[in-house]
Amino acid sequence: MSNEELFAQMAQAIIDGDPEEAEALARKAIELGIEPLEAINKGFTPGINKVGELFASGEYFLPDLVIGGEAMKAAIAVLEPELVKRQEERSVLGKVVIGTVEGDIHEIGKTLVATMLAANGFQVKDVGVDVAAEDFVTAVQETGANLVGLSALLTTTMLNQRKVIEALQEAGIRDQVKIMVGGAPVTQQWAREIGADGYAEDAVGSVAVAKQLMGAS
């Protein structure tokens, strides 16, 4: 089997949402001496990007996006240790802190965005759900992040996106980061109103917005 055929199988495993197959193909790539970075960039990332395209076009639905993300994570989990061992580093477009704001325990949308960003060259720290504004500040300080993703799925909790921005201002680090907001009730107008730098309607759009904010589009 040629490398190109293997890369095509990797992409298909992500499109099919098959974590076991994705993991097996990642291990096979290592056995064959394929560079882990090449496997990610030429095999698995095109797969997750295709999943995103299918979701955006309405051919795929949320569960398809979720299992595609799980397959991607399974492959990366195998390849990342090899990258470290070989002291290779994926080109990092930006360091991201992402989480769902305080009072909101919705996880899926935020996790999908984190997965898509990681697959597309961002270094992502997912701080989870129901995250207080001061915890976002701490995470930014600890990671040196230059991009913050704030998710809110309720009209009552989206107000806390504003609180995080205010907390970053009070800590004197607002100018160090770009802020991207999203979630079902969130709009472009709301993003402008609270002083966010970007708004994404879904996980696919978040990648384009993040790249634009980091000057990598």
N, C-alpha and C positions, 0 to 999 in steps of 0.2 A: 504494500500500500504506500502511495506517495504521501508526502507531508500535506499536500493540498487536499487529498482525499480525507486525511485525518482531521484537518482543520474544518472541512465541510461537515464531518460527523460531529465534531465538537459543537459547531454552531447549531446543528440539528438537535442535539441533545438539550440545548438551552431552549430552542423553539418548542420542542416537545414537552419541556418541563420535566425532564428525567434526571433527578439528582444522582442516582446510582450510576447511570450511563456517563454523565458528565464527570463524575469522580473517577470512574474506570478509565476514561479517555485521558484524563489529566495524568493518571499514573502511567498509562501507556506512553504518553509523550515523554515523561521522565525516563522511562526504560529505554526509549529509542534515542535518547540524547538530544531531544529537541529543547531548545532554550525555553525556560518557563515563560519568559516575557513574550516570546514569539507565539507560544501556545495561547496566551491570554489575548494578545493583540490581533492575531490572525484567525484564531479559532473561536474562543468563547465570547469576546466582546462583540463581534459581528452578530452572534446569535442573540445576545440580549438586546442589541440595537434593533434587530428584526422584530423581536417580541414587542418592543416599544412601538415600532411602526404599525404592527398589526393591531395593537391596542388603540393607537391614535386613529386608525382608519375604521374602527368599529368591528373588525373581524375577530379580535380577541377581547375577552372581558376580564374583569378584575381577578378572578381565580387563575386565569391563564398567566397574568402578569405576576401573580404571587408565586406560582410554581416555577415560572421561568427564573425568577429571582432566587428561589431556593436552589435550583440547579446551578446557577452562576456561583452562589456562595459555596456550594459543595466543591466545585472545580477550583475556586480560588483558595479554599482551605488546604487543598493538596499542593498547589503551586507556590503559595506564599513562602512556606518554609524553605523551599528550594531556592527561591529568589534571595532569601537572606543568606543561605548557605553559600551561594555563589557570589554574594555581595553585589547582586544586581539590584537596581532600583527602578521601579516603574516611574516613568516621567510623571511628576505630580503637578497637576494644573492648579491646585489650591488645597488648603487645609480647611476642612469643614467641621463645624459642630452643629449637629442637628438633633432636634427633639420636639416632642409635643408639649405645649405649654401647660402651666399649672392648672389643675382642675379638670384636665382632659386626659382620658386614658386610651384614646384611639391610637392604634399602633400601625395598622396595615399600610396606610398611605405614606406615613413617615418612613417606615422600613423600606418600602419600595423605592422611594426617592433616594434613601441612603444607598441602597443596592445599585441603583442606576448610576449614581454619582461615582461610587467606588469602581464600577465597571468601566467608567469613562475617564479614569485617570485622576480622580480626586482622592485625597487621604481623608477618610471620614471617621469622626468619633460620634457615635450615636449615644446620646445621653438618656434615651428612653422616653417615657411618658410621664405626665403630671410633674413636669420639671419647673421648679421655682426660678424666678428671674435671676436671683443671686447665684444659682447653680450654673446657669448659662454663662454668667460672667466668669465664674471660677474655671469652667471648662475652656473658655476662650483664653484665659490667662495661662492655663496649664499647657495648652496645646500650641499656642501661637497661631490660632486659626485666623484666616483672613476672610472667611465666609461663614455666616450663621444661617441655618434653616429653621424657621419657626412654623410648626404645624398646629392648626386648631380646627376641630371638626364641629364645634358648637358656637352659636352666636354669643353665648355667655362667656366662653373661654377665649374667643378671639381678641377680647379686650386685653388679655394678658400678653398678647404679642406686643402691644404698645408698651406694657410695663417692662418687658425685656429690653426694648430699645432705650427706654428711659434709664434702666439700670446700667446699661453699657455706657450711656452718656455720663452718668454719675461716677462711674468707675474710671472715666477718662480714657476709655478704649473704643468709643464708638467710631472714631475716625480710622481705626486699624482694620475694621471689618466691613464687608458688604453684607447686607441683611436681605434674605429672601423669605417671603411668607407664602403660605399656601393652606389649603383645606377647603372643604365644601362651602362654607359661608363667606370665604375670603374673596375679595375682588381687587382688581387693579386700582380702583378708586380708594378702597380701604388701605391698600399698601401705600399709596401716595399720602393719604391722610395721616398715617402714623409715622411717616418718614422712612419707610423701608426702601431699599434700593431696587428690589425686583419682586415680581409675582409670577408664580407658575400655576397653571390650572391642574396639571397632573404630573406624574413621575417622568414622563417623556419630556414634557416641556421644561421641567426643572433642569435638565441637563443643558439644554440650549441657553437658558437664562443664566445658569451658573457659569458657563463658559464665557458668555457675554460679559458678565460682571467681573470675571477674572482676566478679561481681555484676550481670551483664547478662542473666540468664535471665528 
